[in-house]
Structure formats: structure tokens, C-alpha cells
Amino acid sequence: MPGLSLGELFDNVSPVMEASELELRDNMSVIAKGDEVSNTDLLMYQYQLGINSLTASIASSVCKERLDTLKAVVQKF
């Protein structure tokens, strides 16, 4: 049966989210040191934050759609 199980979704999204979070933490530690931060650094942090947010949002949407589909199927029976 073709499709995407929740385990497969987790396996595919986990490495991307973990890598993104590590990059965000690294950049945040540079910003938190209090040294002068360039506009380029801030833009890179904003970009990485957007990628992280988008990935989490897509994974959340896929899970919600799957749940809604299963609910609809159960309600028909």
C-alpha cells in the first residue's frame, strides 16, 4: 500500500530538523556572546529560522491531513 507512515515521516524529517536546530544554536551562541553581529549574520539566522519553521510546519500539516483522513474514514463506518 503506497503512502507515508508516521514512522517514515519522522525518519525523513528528524535529520533535517536536528541539523537545522544545531545551526540555529550555533548562530544564536555567536549572537548571545555580545560581540558585534553583522547584518549578514542576522540575515543568515533569519533564513535558518525560516527553514526550520517551514520544515516543522510541513511535517505538522502532513500529520494533520493524515489524522483528518483517518477520522473521515472511521466516521463513514
Secondary structure as GFF3:
##gff-version 3
##sequence-region A 1 77
A	DSSP	alpha_helix	6	32	.	.	.	ID=ss1
A	DSSP	alpha_helix	39	76	.	.	.	ID=ss2
###
